[in-house]
Amino acid sequence: MSPLVGLMLVLLLLWSVLGGPPGGQSPRQESSGEPDSQVREMHTQAPSGEGGVFPETVLEAPEDAGGRWTEVNSRAIEALQAGRFEEAIELFEECHAAEPGEAIFAGNLAEALARMAREIYEATAELGLPIELLERALLLSPGRDDLRQLLARWKKLAAAEDGFWTDETAHFRLSYDGARVDILNNGHTILTTALEEAYAEFALWLNHDPVRVGNHKIRVVLYGRSEFAELTGVGHWASGVYDGVVRIPVVDFRRERESLVLVLRHELVHAFLRSAGGRALPAWLNEGLAQWCEHETPRSRSAAVARARKLLATQPLFPLEKLHGTLSAWTDPAEIARGYAQALAFVAYIDRWYGAGVLLRMIEGCRLGVASSETFAQRIGVNLDTVLQDFQAGL
């Protein structure tokens, strides 16, 4: 049999297993790719608001404020919205010092301090200065329950990790309780090796180097199971979380070694995607790619996609709007499983019929402020919702 005939038979077999687009027409394709990945005990991003985006609370100056301070407040708001936090804080400080009794000026300064705290935390994974900034923000705006909750969480994290042992590699800082002999004696070498190998793989695939771009190493922290649940606040179903730091529960490293490598790879993808695509990346794309990339072999990825498709075959799919925000806020275990399964299988479908290149362009578009659906439509000429319907028909 010639190589060309053999390739054609393989493609026909893939068509029969995965299902092709309705109408027998091949979609336009950016580049070749294979459908892979797995639905696991779920990993997740941190719930929104936990180190994430704060509500829009900056306000224009009141009518009775002096003309000068109205203008300064407006300039500060402009700087804040543009991400120039130090400039915004300096200007809001001037307004607050001039009229310390004006609640709007105090509230705006609190907002700027809070956003600066989040920015420093995400840039350094350190909590000392962010906690100080958030404490002052709460003094200025004591009614901000969102800031109070975030401050309480950050203080818990700082207290829990105080005195942790830390190993460093070229791209990572791995921290854990030094009394955990199972990790100290058996785990740190394998974990750091697995992490560095995964980093090289993802950097090549995404053409992105988050440590070089952010100028700081990625922090990975290992906890006990109960400690992890208390500190992260995510459901019992989560086997890892990324909130600017990769956080993973470990009960017995020696028994969990293989599954931990998958979790580490999964959460590391979230770190890459946060750096490459920003916060606007929809959950179905974020979680789908994380599940896709957690596996090291095409065989295990294909098996995972098959399991996901089987789970989805008997029920309607979620609209993409429902899968846009973080899935960590969901409470129904069956819906959570279906949400992750749909994210994985849909990413695999897009990769199979439209190419991995369009997935990469969607990530880049999100970083530039272009919705993933808009990027897809621009490059492929097909609406994502239509593709979702085609995907469901093929199940």
DOMI-274480 format. One record per residue (C-alpha): residue number from 1; residue in one letter; x, y, z. Coordinates in steps of 0.001 Angstrom, whole numbers, plus 500000, padded with zeros to 6 digits. Each point is the difference from the previous one (the first is absolute). Layout:
N
<atom resi="NUM" resn="A" east="X" north="Y" up="Z"/>
...
This chain:
395
<atom resi="1" resn="M" east="500000" north="500000" up="500000"/>
<atom resi="2" resn="S" east="501372" north="503421" up="499081"/>
<atom resi="3" resn="P" east="500473" north="502634" up="502732"/>
<atom resi="4" resn="L" east="497395" north="502233" up="498329"/>
<atom resi="5" resn="V" east="497350" north="497266" up="500030"/>
<atom resi="6" resn="G" east="500804" north="499229" up="503600"/>
<atom resi="7" resn="L" east="499588" north="503673" up="500946"/>
<atom resi="8" resn="M" east="496627" north="500136" up="498246"/>
<atom resi="9" resn="L" east="498782" north="496945" up="501948"/>
<atom resi="10" resn="V" east="501079" north="501605" up="503271"/>
<atom resi="11" resn="L" east="498130" north="503206" up="499138"/>
<atom resi="12" resn="L" east="496865" north="498027" up="499116"/>
<atom resi="13" resn="L" east="500213" north="498170" up="503322"/>
<atom resi="14" resn="L" east="500311" north="503312" up="501884"/>
<atom resi="15" resn="W" east="496975" north="501332" up="498096"/>
<atom resi="16" resn="S" east="497903" north="497008" up="501040"/>
<atom resi="17" resn="V" east="501057" north="500232" up="503655"/>
<atom resi="18" resn="L" east="499764" north="503772" up="500459"/>
<atom resi="19" resn="G" east="497257" north="500920" up="497602"/>
<atom resi="20" resn="G" east="500506" north="502523" up="497233"/>
<atom resi="21" resn="P" east="498220" north="503282" up="499350"/>
<atom resi="22" resn="P" east="496394" north="499740" up="498809"/>
<atom resi="23" resn="G" east="499403" north="500143" up="496282"/>
<atom resi="24" resn="G" east="503268" north="498237" up="499189"/>
<atom resi="25" resn="Q" east="501906" north="503262" up="499514"/>
<atom resi="26" resn="S" east="503459" north="500418" up="501486"/>
<atom resi="27" resn="P" east="500409" north="503221" up="501990"/>
<atom resi="28" resn="R" east="502789" north="502398" up="499254"/>
<atom resi="29" resn="Q" east="503047" north="499055" up="502062"/>
<atom resi="30" resn="E" east="502735" north="502146" up="501478"/>
<atom resi="31" resn="S" east="502425" north="497153" up="500638"/>
<atom resi="32" resn="S" east="499979" north="496303" up="500745"/>
<atom resi="33" resn="G" east="499302" north="498635" up="503478"/>
<atom resi="34" resn="E" east="498850" north="496913" up="501865"/>
<atom resi="35" resn="P" east="496953" north="499699" up="502276"/>
<atom resi="36" resn="D" east="501307" north="499215" up="503456"/>
<atom resi="37" resn="S" east="499625" north="500400" up="503806"/>
<atom resi="38" resn="Q" east="498056" north="498758" up="503043"/>
<atom resi="39" resn="V" east="497193" north="500772" up="502449"/>
<atom resi="40" resn="R" east="501408" north="499559" up="503524"/>
<atom resi="41" resn="E" east="499199" north="500738" up="503589"/>
<atom resi="42" resn="M" east="499608" north="503651" up="499219"/>
<atom resi="43" resn="H" east="502684" north="502649" up="500138"/>
<atom resi="44" resn="T" east="499001" north="503603" up="499971"/>
<atom resi="45" resn="Q" east="500872" north="503633" up="499921"/>
<atom resi="46" resn="A" east="499342" north="501995" up="503123"/>
<atom resi="47" resn="P" east="496484" north="501399" up="500398"/>
<atom resi="48" resn="S" east="499665" north="503495" up="498612"/>
<atom resi="49" resn="G" east="500662" north="502662" up="502614"/>
<atom resi="50" resn="E" east="502631" north="497916" up="501816"/>
<atom resi="51" resn="G" east="503023" north="501897" up="498847"/>
<atom resi="52" resn="G" east="498011" north="500780" up="496906"/>
<atom resi="53" resn="V" east="497986" north="502895" up="498634"/>
<atom resi="54" resn="F" east="498437" north="502354" up="502507"/>
<atom resi="55" resn="P" east="496646" north="501663" up="499347"/>
<atom resi="56" resn="E" east="500083" north="503333" up="498214"/>
<atom resi="57" resn="T" east="499763" north="502397" up="502940"/>
<atom resi="58" resn="V" east="501890" north="503120" up="498907"/>
<atom resi="59" resn="L" east="497748" north="503067" up="499897"/>
<atom resi="60" resn="E" east="500145" north="503485" up="498582"/>
<atom resi="61" resn="A" east="500493" north="502829" up="502469"/>
<atom resi="62" resn="P" east="496855" north="501480" up="501613"/>
<atom resi="63" resn="E" east="498612" north="503255" up="498655"/>
<atom resi="64" resn="D" east="501019" north="501970" up="503081"/>
<atom resi="65" resn="A" east="503669" north="498948" up="499749"/>
<atom resi="66" resn="G" east="502399" north="502731" up="498970"/>
<atom resi="67" resn="G" east="500675" north="500298" up="496302"/>
<atom resi="68" resn="R" east="503632" north="499037" up="500450"/>
<atom resi="69" resn="W" east="499194" north="496777" up="501850"/>
<atom resi="70" resn="T" east="497290" north="499051" up="497517"/>
<atom resi="71" resn="E" east="502618" north="500215" up="497252"/>
<atom resi="72" resn="V" east="502632" north="498104" up="502033"/>
<atom resi="73" resn="N" east="497487" north="497271" up="500850"/>
<atom resi="74" resn="S" east="499128" north="499613" up="496312"/>
<atom resi="75" resn="R" east="503676" north="499693" up="499064"/>
<atom resi="76" resn="A" east="500459" north="497412" up="502728"/>
<atom resi="77" resn="I" east="497050" north="497953" up="498707"/>
<atom resi="78" resn="E" east="501481" north="500099" up="496505"/>
<atom resi="79" resn="A" east="503371" north="498784" up="501313"/>
<atom resi="80" resn="L" east="498346" north="497265" up="502046"/>
<atom resi="81" resn="Q" east="497973" north="498661" up="497075"/>
<atom resi="82" resn="A" east="503163" north="499998" up="497881"/>
<atom resi="83" resn="G" east="501809" north="497903" up="502605"/>
<atom resi="84" resn="R" east="502358" north="502788" up="501130"/>
<atom resi="85" resn="F" east="499418" north="499218" up="503663"/>
<atom resi="86" resn="E" east="502826" north="501994" up="501584"/>
<atom resi="87" resn="E" east="498946" north="503149" up="498154"/>
<atom resi="88" resn="A" east="496342" north="499444" up="500933"/>
<atom resi="89" resn="I" east="500855" north="499498" up="503681"/>
<atom resi="90" resn="E" east="502100" north="503156" up="500092"/>
<atom resi="91" resn="L" east="497179" north="502071" up="498501"/>
<atom resi="92" resn="F" east="497286" north="498466" up="502199"/>
<atom resi="93" resn="E" east="502262" north="500647" up="503020"/>
<atom resi="94" resn="E" east="500033" north="503711" up="499091"/>
<atom resi="95" resn="C" east="496194" north="500072" up="499825"/>
<atom resi="96" resn="H" east="499614" north="498144" up="503281"/>
<atom resi="97" resn="A" east="502547" north="502211" up="501789"/>
<atom resi="98" resn="A" east="498237" north="503139" up="498752"/>
<atom resi="99" resn="E" east="496532" north="498791" up="501046"/>
<atom resi="100" resn="P" east="500430" north="497117" up="502489"/>
<atom resi="101" resn="G" east="496293" north="499972" up="500823"/>
<atom resi="102" resn="E" east="498920" north="499341" up="496410"/>
<atom resi="103" resn="A" east="498953" north="496337" up="499776"/>
<atom resi="104" resn="I" east="500393" north="499839" up="496218"/>
<atom resi="105" resn="F" east="503650" north="501003" up="500136"/>
<atom resi="106" resn="A" east="500658" north="497497" up="502806"/>
<atom resi="107" resn="G" east="498177" north="497257" up="498090"/>
<atom resi="108" resn="N" east="501856" north="500672" up="496778"/>
<atom resi="109" resn="L" east="503337" north="499898" up="501807"/>
<atom resi="110" resn="A" east="498961" north="496700" up="501610"/>
<atom resi="111" resn="E" east="499159" north="498553" up="496582"/>
<atom resi="112" resn="A" east="503354" north="501054" up="498575"/>
<atom resi="113" resn="L" east="501858" north="498489" up="502968"/>
<atom resi="114" resn="A" east="498055" north="496749" up="499603"/>
<atom resi="115" resn="R" east="500787" north="499721" up="496313"/>
<atom resi="116" resn="M" east="503653" north="500756" up="500683"/>
<atom resi="117" resn="A" east="500011" north="497249" up="502634"/>
<atom resi="118" resn="R" east="498579" north="497493" up="497533"/>
<atom resi="119" resn="E" east="502494" north="501069" up="497329"/>
<atom resi="120" resn="I" east="502973" north="499525" up="502332"/>
<atom resi="121" resn="Y" east="498682" north="496631" up="501160"/>
<atom resi="122" resn="E" east="499603" north="498746" up="496447"/>
<atom resi="123" resn="A" east="503404" north="501342" up="498986"/>
<atom resi="124" resn="T" east="501963" north="498609" up="502962"/>
<atom resi="125" resn="A" east="497801" north="497354" up="501711"/>
<atom resi="126" resn="E" east="501039" north="501702" up="503259"/>
<atom resi="127" resn="L" east="497442" north="501126" up="502584"/>
<atom resi="128" resn="G" east="501843" north="502411" up="502318"/>
<atom resi="129" resn="L" east="499489" north="503306" up="498181"/>
<atom resi="130" resn="P" east="496608" north="499050" up="498479"/>
<atom resi="131" resn="I" east="498664" north="499323" up="503507"/>
<atom resi="132" resn="E" east="501250" north="503399" up="501202"/>
<atom resi="133" resn="L" east="498361" north="501770" up="497057"/>
<atom resi="134" resn="L" east="496732" north="498151" up="500512"/>
<atom resi="135" resn="E" east="499967" north="500818" up="503723"/>
<atom resi="136" resn="R" east="500251" north="503706" up="499208"/>
<atom resi="137" resn="A" east="497327" north="499680" up="497315"/>
<atom resi="138" resn="L" east="497615" north="498562" up="502604"/>
<atom resi="139" resn="L" east="500752" north="502820" up="502422"/>
<atom resi="140" resn="L" east="498992" north="502442" up="497262"/>
<atom resi="141" resn="S" east="496959" north="498013" up="498880"/>
<atom resi="142" resn="P" east="498851" north="497738" up="502877"/>
<atom resi="143" resn="G" east="496792" north="499031" up="498183"/>
<atom resi="144" resn="R" east="501847" north="498064" up="497290"/>
<atom resi="145" resn="D" east="499171" north="496409" up="500943"/>
<atom resi="146" resn="D" east="501730" north="498694" up="496857"/>
<atom resi="147" resn="L" east="503285" north="501490" up="501172"/>
<atom resi="148" resn="R" east="499429" north="498744" up="503544"/>
<atom resi="149" resn="Q" east="499498" north="496442" up="498734"/>
<atom resi="150" resn="L" east="503054" north="500149" up="497757"/>
<atom resi="151" resn="L" east="502140" north="501391" up="502829"/>
<atom resi="152" resn="A" east="498855" north="497216" up="502329"/>
<atom resi="153" resn="R" east="500886" north="497402" up="497360"/>
<atom resi="154" resn="W" east="503415" north="501497" up="499338"/>
<atom resi="155" resn="K" east="500779" north="500103" up="503729"/>
<atom resi="156" resn="K" east="499001" north="496335" up="500340"/>
<atom resi="157" resn="L" east="502256" north="499075" up="497104"/>
<atom resi="158" resn="A" east="502917" north="501957" up="501454"/>
<atom resi="159" resn="A" east="499559" north="498382" up="503431"/>
<atom resi="160" resn="A" east="499632" north="496478" up="498564"/>
<atom resi="161" resn="E" east="503124" north="500312" up="497850"/>
<atom resi="162" resn="D" east="502174" north="501654" up="502633"/>
<atom resi="163" resn="G" east="503135" north="497893" up="500391"/>
<atom resi="164" resn="F" east="499332" north="497791" up="496964"/>
<atom resi="165" resn="W" east="503022" north="498381" up="498365"/>
<atom resi="166" resn="T" east="500726" north="501346" up="496515"/>
<atom resi="167" resn="D" east="501835" north="498402" up="497083"/>
<atom resi="168" resn="E" east="500876" north="502157" up="496981"/>
<atom resi="169" resn="T" east="500622" north="499072" up="496376"/>
<atom resi="170" resn="A" east="500508" north="502143" up="496914"/>
<atom resi="171" resn="H" east="496301" north="500847" up="499707"/>
<atom resi="172" resn="F" east="498368" north="498929" up="503301"/>
<atom resi="173" resn="R" east="499910" north="500480" up="503741"/>
<atom resi="174" resn="L" east="498531" north="496848" up="501554"/>
<atom resi="175" resn="S" east="498867" north="500396" up="503644"/>
<atom resi="176" resn="Y" east="498685" north="497412" up="502463"/>
<atom resi="177" resn="D" east="500004" north="499062" up="503668"/>
<atom resi="178" resn="G" east="503525" north="498806" up="500786"/>
<atom resi="179" resn="A" east="498567" north="497532" up="502497"/>
<atom resi="180" resn="R" east="498392" north="498104" up="497102"/>
<atom resi="181" resn="V" east="502606" north="497237" up="499662"/>
<atom resi="182" resn="D" east="498172" north="498425" up="497048"/>
<atom resi="183" resn="I" east="500588" north="503167" up="497967"/>
<atom resi="184" resn="L" east="503354" north="501020" up="501463"/>
<atom resi="185" resn="N" east="501657" north="496613" up="499423"/>
<atom resi="186" resn="N" east="498244" north="498814" up="496861"/>
<atom resi="187" resn="G" east="498100" north="502752" up="498304"/>
<atom resi="188" resn="H" east="501853" north="503204" up="499366"/>
<atom resi="189" resn="T" east="502415" north="498691" up="497344"/>
<atom resi="190" resn="I" east="497289" north="498276" up="497968"/>
<atom resi="191" resn="L" east="497622" north="502923" up="500357"/>
<atom resi="192" resn="T" east="502526" north="502597" up="498913"/>
<atom resi="193" resn="T" east="501153" north="497790" up="497116"/>
<atom resi="194" resn="A" east="496390" north="499514" up="498860"/>
<atom resi="195" resn="L" east="499335" north="503713" up="500281"/>
<atom resi="196" resn="E" east="503075" north="501063" up="498038"/>
<atom resi="197" resn="E" east="499309" north="497463" up="497235"/>
<atom resi="198" resn="A" east="496393" north="501191" up="499753"/>
<atom resi="199" resn="Y" east="501139" north="503634" up="499951"/>
<atom resi="200" resn="A" east="502260" north="499375" up="497009"/>
<atom resi="201" resn="E" east="497205" north="498145" up="498199"/>
<atom resi="202" resn="F" east="497346" north="502683" up="500542"/>
<atom resi="203" resn="A" east="502376" north="502888" up="499246"/>
<atom resi="204" resn="L" east="500749" north="498416" up="496636"/>
<atom resi="205" resn="W" east="496360" north="499237" up="499169"/>
<atom resi="206" resn="L" east="498666" north="503418" up="501016"/>
<atom resi="207" resn="N" east="503119" north="501904" up="498889"/>
<atom resi="208" resn="H" east="499832" north="501774" up="503348"/>
<atom resi="209" resn="D" east="502329" north="500198" up="503014"/>
<atom resi="210" resn="P" east="498030" north="501272" up="503029"/>
<atom resi="211" resn="V" east="503005" north="500129" up="502333"/>
<atom resi="212" resn="R" east="501961" north="502160" up="497576"/>
<atom resi="213" resn="V" east="496956" north="502189" up="499304"/>
<atom resi="214" resn="G" east="499054" north="500406" up="503674"/>
<atom resi="215" resn="N" east="503577" north="500022" up="501292"/>
<atom resi="216" resn="H" east="499198" north="497684" up="502909"/>
<atom resi="217" resn="K" east="499899" north="496269" up="500601"/>
<atom resi="218" resn="I" east="496716" north="498103" up="500182"/>
<atom resi="219" resn="R" east="499149" north="499075" up="503566"/>
<atom resi="220" resn="V" east="498656" north="496502" up="500767"/>
<atom resi="221" resn="V" east="498760" north="499153" up="503503"/>
<atom resi="222" resn="L" east="499054" north="496546" up="501309"/>
<atom resi="223" resn="Y" east="497574" north="499601" up="502938"/>
<atom resi="224" resn="G" east="498175" north="497311" up="501916"/>
<atom resi="225" resn="R" east="496473" north="499310" up="498722"/>
<atom resi="226" resn="S" east="498073" north="501717" up="502825"/>
<atom resi="227" resn="E" east="502417" north="502937" up="499990"/>
<atom resi="228" resn="F" east="499546" north="500400" up="496240"/>
<atom resi="229" resn="A" east="496195" north="500018" up="500273"/>
<atom resi="230" resn="E" east="500018" north="502569" up="502814"/>
<atom resi="231" resn="L" east="502481" north="502333" up="498319"/>
<atom resi="232" resn="T" east="498627" north="499944" up="496461"/>
<atom resi="233" resn="G" east="496278" north="499742" up="500713"/>
<atom resi="234" resn="V" east="499406" north="497893" up="496882"/>
<atom resi="235" resn="G" east="497849" north="496876" up="499968"/>
<atom resi="236" resn="H" east="501117" north="496562" up="501143"/>
<atom resi="237" resn="W" east="500123" north="498967" up="496344"/>
<atom resi="238" resn="A" east="503014" north="502218" up="499242"/>
<atom resi="239" resn="S" east="503407" north="498338" up="499821"/>
<atom resi="240" resn="G" east="501825" north="503262" up="499396"/>
<atom resi="241" resn="V" east="499480" north="503732" up="499601"/>
<atom resi="242" resn="Y" east="501809" north="502878" up="498321"/>
<atom resi="243" resn="D" east="499508" north="503515" up="501386"/>
<atom resi="244" resn="G" east="503349" north="501462" up="498994"/>
<atom resi="245" resn="V" east="501579" north="497150" up="501974"/>
<atom resi="246" resn="V" east="499648" north="496301" up="499179"/>
<atom resi="247" resn="R" east="498455" north="498404" up="503120"/>
<atom resi="248" resn="I" east="499633" north="496223" up="500276"/>
<atom resi="249" resn="P" east="498941" north="497640" up="502821"/>
<atom resi="250" resn="V" east="502208" north="496967" up="500668"/>
<atom resi="251" resn="V" east="498947" north="497240" up="502384"/>
<atom resi="252" resn="D" east="502745" north="497417" up="499310"/>
<atom resi="253" resn="F" east="502480" north="500947" up="497325"/>
<atom resi="254" resn="R" east="501287" north="496485" up="499367"/>
<atom resi="255" resn="R" east="496520" north="498680" up="499274"/>
<atom resi="256" resn="E" east="498868" north="503073" up="498032"/>
<atom resi="257" resn="R" east="503135" north="500533" up="497917"/>
<atom resi="258" resn="E" east="498519" north="499344" up="496556"/>
<atom resi="259" resn="S" east="496792" north="501963" up="500552"/>
<atom resi="260" resn="L" east="501953" north="502914" up="501488"/>
<atom resi="261" resn="V" east="502006" north="500376" up="496807"/>
<atom resi="262" resn="L" east="496730" north="500392" up="498063"/>
<atom resi="263" resn="V" east="498712" north="502571" up="502478"/>
<atom resi="264" resn="L" east="503254" north="501948" up="499898"/>
<atom resi="265" resn="R" east="499923" north="500076" up="496211"/>
<atom resi="266" resn="H" east="496349" north="501077" up="500002"/>
<atom resi="267" resn="E" east="500485" north="502888" up="502410"/>
<atom resi="268" resn="L" east="503192" north="501058" up="498253"/>
<atom resi="269" resn="V" east="497972" north="500415" up="496794"/>
<atom resi="270" resn="H" east="497764" north="502446" up="501886"/>
<atom resi="271" resn="A" east="503104" north="501998" up="500956"/>
<atom resi="272" resn="F" east="501118" north="500089" up="496370"/>
<atom resi="273" resn="L" east="496550" north="500990" up="498768"/>
<atom resi="274" resn="R" east="499638" north="502765" up="502598"/>
<atom resi="275" resn="S" east="503279" north="501470" up="498785"/>
<atom resi="276" resn="A" east="499341" north="499456" up="496280"/>
<atom resi="277" resn="G" east="496276" north="500806" up="499855"/>
<atom resi="278" resn="G" east="499134" north="502027" up="503085"/>
<atom resi="279" resn="R" east="496819" north="499759" up="502042"/>
<atom resi="280" resn="A" east="497576" north="500241" up="497090"/>
<atom resi="281" resn="L" east="500641" north="496438" up="498846"/>
<atom resi="282" resn="P" east="496665" north="498120" up="500193"/>
<atom resi="283" resn="A" east="499841" north="497065" up="502413"/>
<atom resi="284" resn="W" east="499169" north="497445" up="497295"/>
<atom resi="285" resn="L" east="503210" north="500891" up="498148"/>
<atom resi="286" resn="N" east="502086" north="500338" up="503160"/>
<atom resi="287" resn="E" east="498851" north="496754" up="501614"/>
<atom resi="288" resn="G" east="499821" north="498153" up="496690"/>
<atom resi="289" resn="L" east="503625" north="500792" up="499180"/>
<atom resi="290" resn="A" east="501135" north="499204" up="503546"/>
<atom resi="291" resn="Q" east="498416" north="496542" up="499797"/>
<atom resi="292" resn="W" east="501353" north="499542" up="496485"/>
<atom resi="293" resn="C" east="503588" north="500836" up="500967"/>
<atom resi="294" resn="E" east="500164" north="498158" up="503314"/>
<atom resi="295" resn="H" east="500691" north="496745" up="498123"/>
<atom resi="296" resn="E" east="503385" north="499237" up="498567"/>
<atom resi="297" resn="T" east="498941" north="497480" up="497321"/>
<atom resi="298" resn="P" east="497491" north="500163" up="497106"/>
<atom resi="299" resn="R" east="498582" north="496645" up="501095"/>
<atom resi="300" resn="S" east="498990" north="501174" up="503474"/>
<atom resi="301" resn="R" east="498614" north="503230" up="498572"/>
<atom resi="302" resn="S" east="497896" north="498143" up="497462"/>
<atom resi="303" resn="A" east="498655" north="497722" up="502724"/>
<atom resi="304" resn="A" east="499042" north="503025" up="502083"/>
<atom resi="305" resn="V" east="498162" north="501606" up="497085"/>
<atom resi="306" resn="A" east="498120" north="496749" up="499389"/>
<atom resi="307" resn="R" east="498869" north="499915" up="503647"/>
<atom resi="308" resn="A" east="498920" north="503628" up="499811"/>
<atom resi="309" resn="R" east="497991" north="499442" up="496813"/>
<atom resi="310" resn="K" east="498302" north="496968" up="501538"/>
<atom resi="311" resn="L" east="498940" north="502061" up="503030"/>
<atom resi="312" resn="L" east="498580" north="502711" up="497735"/>
<atom resi="313" resn="A" east="498222" north="497753" up="497501"/>
<atom resi="314" resn="T" east="496697" north="499630" up="501868"/>
<atom resi="315" resn="Q" east="499368" north="503589" up="501183"/>
<atom resi="316" resn="P" east="499752" north="503472" up="498436"/>
<atom resi="317" resn="L" east="503181" north="502044" up="500026"/>
<atom resi="318" resn="F" east="500378" north="503178" up="502028"/>
<atom resi="319" resn="P" east="499926" north="503240" up="497976"/>
<atom resi="320" resn="L" east="503453" north="501516" up="499801"/>
<atom resi="321" resn="E" east="498816" north="503004" up="502038"/>
<atom resi="322" resn="K" east="499524" north="497725" up="503010"/>
<atom resi="323" resn="L" east="503558" north="498721" up="499599"/>
<atom resi="324" resn="H" east="501549" north="503454" up="499798"/>
<atom resi="325" resn="G" east="500664" north="500754" up="503685"/>
<atom resi="326" resn="T" east="501847" north="497804" up="502484"/>
<atom resi="327" resn="L" east="498454" north="496579" up="500652"/>
<atom resi="328" resn="S" east="501106" north="500115" up="503643"/>
<atom resi="329" resn="A" east="496795" north="501811" up="500951"/>
<atom resi="330" resn="W" east="497858" north="497054" up="498842"/>
<atom resi="331" resn="T" east="498577" north="497729" up="502698"/>
<atom resi="332" resn="D" east="498335" north="497076" up="498189"/>
<atom resi="333" resn="P" east="502601" north="497185" up="499626"/>
<atom resi="334" resn="A" east="498286" north="498587" up="496911"/>
<atom resi="335" resn="E" east="499947" north="503395" up="498293"/>
<atom resi="336" resn="I" east="503624" north="500622" up="500960"/>
<atom resi="337" resn="A" east="501028" north="496693" up="498416"/>
<atom resi="338" resn="R" east="498027" north="500790" up="496843"/>
<atom resi="339" resn="G" east="501442" north="503512" up="499848"/>
<atom resi="340" resn="Y" east="503556" north="498721" up="500108"/>
<atom resi="341" resn="A" east="499194" north="497211" up="497555"/>
<atom resi="342" resn="Q" east="498499" north="502483" up="497549"/>
<atom resi="343" resn="A" east="502991" north="502330" up="500309"/>
<atom resi="344" resn="L" east="502433" north="497197" up="499228"/>
<atom resi="345" resn="A" east="498022" north="498382" up="497194"/>
<atom resi="346" resn="F" east="499199" north="503316" up="498305"/>
<atom resi="347" resn="V" east="503650" north="501104" up="500045"/>
<atom resi="348" resn="A" east="500918" north="496607" up="498518"/>
<atom resi="349" resn="Y" east="497335" north="500444" up="497308"/>
<atom resi="350" resn="I" east="501279" north="503454" up="499055"/>
<atom resi="351" resn="D" east="503570" north="498719" up="499886"/>
<atom resi="352" resn="R" east="498968" north="497015" up="497838"/>
<atom resi="353" resn="W" east="497952" north="501880" up="497397"/>
<atom resi="354" resn="Y" east="501327" north="503552" up="500087"/>
<atom resi="355" resn="G" east="503560" north="499559" up="501266"/>
<atom resi="356" resn="A" east="501994" north="500869" up="503091"/>
<atom resi="357" resn="G" east="500984" north="503294" up="498400"/>
<atom resi="358" resn="V" east="496557" north="501497" up="500526"/>
<atom resi="359" resn="L" east="500116" north="499055" up="503698"/>
<atom resi="360" resn="L" east="503285" north="501864" up="500336"/>
<atom resi="361" resn="R" east="498578" north="503015" up="498174"/>
<atom resi="362" resn="M" east="496997" north="500028" up="502359"/>
<atom resi="363" resn="I" east="502350" north="500109" up="502984"/>
<atom resi="364" resn="E" east="501962" north="502858" up="498472"/>
<atom resi="365" resn="G" east="496787" north="501836" up="499130"/>
<atom resi="366" resn="C" east="498789" north="499866" up="503601"/>
<atom resi="367" resn="R" east="503244" north="501611" up="501143"/>
<atom resi="368" resn="L" east="499398" north="502796" up="497488"/>
<atom resi="369" resn="G" east="496398" north="500497" up="501118"/>
<atom resi="370" resn="V" east="498317" north="498124" up="497136"/>
<atom resi="371" resn="A" east="497361" north="497418" up="500987"/>
<atom resi="372" resn="S" east="500911" north="496405" up="499146"/>
<atom resi="373" resn="S" east="496791" north="499606" up="498001"/>
<atom resi="374" resn="E" east="500870" north="503073" up="497927"/>
<atom resi="375" resn="T" east="503519" north="498735" up="499297"/>
<atom resi="376" resn="F" east="498615" north="496626" up="498930"/>
<atom resi="377" resn="A" east="497421" north="501539" up="497675"/>
<atom resi="378" resn="Q" east="502569" north="502342" up="498457"/>
<atom resi="379" resn="R" east="502492" north="497237" up="499254"/>
<atom resi="380" resn="I" east="497666" north="497150" up="499066"/>
<atom resi="381" resn="G" east="496894" north="501773" up="498713"/>
<atom resi="382" resn="V" east="497690" north="497876" up="502180"/>
<atom resi="383" resn="N" east="498150" north="500943" up="503195"/>
<atom resi="384" resn="L" east="501128" north="498059" up="503100"/>
<atom resi="385" resn="D" east="496398" north="499292" up="500997"/>
<atom resi="386" resn="T" east="499474" north="498352" up="496602"/>
<atom resi="387" resn="V" east="503119" north="497913" up="500553"/>
<atom resi="388" resn="L" east="498628" north="498974" up="503406"/>
<atom resi="389" resn="Q" east="496806" north="498788" up="498297"/>
<atom resi="390" resn="D" east="502071" north="498039" up="497481"/>
<atom resi="391" resn="F" east="502004" north="498534" up="502867"/>
<atom resi="392" resn="Q" east="496853" north="498851" up="501822"/>
<atom resi="393" resn="A" east="498590" north="498479" up="496812"/>
<atom resi="394" resn="G" east="503169" north="497915" up="499689"/>
<atom resi="395" resn="L" east="499705" north="498579" up="503518"/>
